[in-house]
Amino acid sequence: MTQGRSRIRDLLAAYDLNPDQRLGQNFLADPQLIDRIVRLAGVGPEDQVVEVGAGTGALTAALVETGARVVAYEIDERLRPVLAETAIGAEVRFEDATRPLVLDDDPWVMVANLPYNVGTGIVLDVLQTLPQVTRMVVMVQQEVADRLVAGPGSRVYGVPSVIVALHGTAHRAFGVARDVFVPKPDVESAVVVIDRIDPDPLASEAVTLARAAFGQRRKMLRRSLAGILDDPQAVLKAAGYSDTARAEELAPEGFLALARAAS
Ligand code: SAM
């Protein structure tokens, strides 16, 4: 049964559950929006899908309906009886998804309405450590979506933007109003799609440089990188940058160029 607002309220009442704000429990109560997310994921019987944060199982059930194999993580044990009723056909793992996800080496698509407090970390960890996740269709806070897809010149361009761009191509698919959730969150959301690319062999070195650079965002790179490079000025010059350059001026490929010049 698709989960609209009244179905979610009924489920919560039947199992005497109050949504836990600390776990980012804002449940999607719009079947059309759920369909839209599933269509964007483009999965079918040949695919494996991993969902993070099954909640009351609205998205989980819609994913199962595509015929895909569905593995769903959920940290809140209180939802066990709810998911036993709603997520039939999915493998639900009551585990913390900020710990390494255990997925076989065949391709996976991640589809999730991510818990807002751990969403960014999960996206970045999956990109850097789980190459078998080839596509991500994730709902996150609007502000997080902006950071994930930002480029140089944007006020919110930073380490998350660099990590995403070095591991995939990303776009914001659409915005989501607050009133499609039960309960209504304080912030707007957006769905982001990331398609994995093969990262450059020096991607992790480039990320290390970006972390140091954005850690002291206002400083010139020759100063912010002094702690991790012996001769930052020589590296900047070899990569073709002025020694007055700052973190926000370098595109993700710029950090790769620095990593190459330093190696
Ligand atoms: N997928 C459901 C939906 O769209 O209605 C629920 C989404 S709700 C925004 C996020 C869910 O993630 C909650 O059910 C919450 O309990 C769960 N969650 C929070 N932190 C988690 C973690 N570290 N690992 C796994 N699940 C988590």
Residues whose N, C-alpha, C, O or C-beta is under 5 A from the ligand:
A	BS01	SAM	L23 G24 Q25 N26 F27 L28 V52 G53 A54 G55 T56 A58 L59 Y73 E74 I75 D76 E95 D96 A97 T98 N113 L114 P115
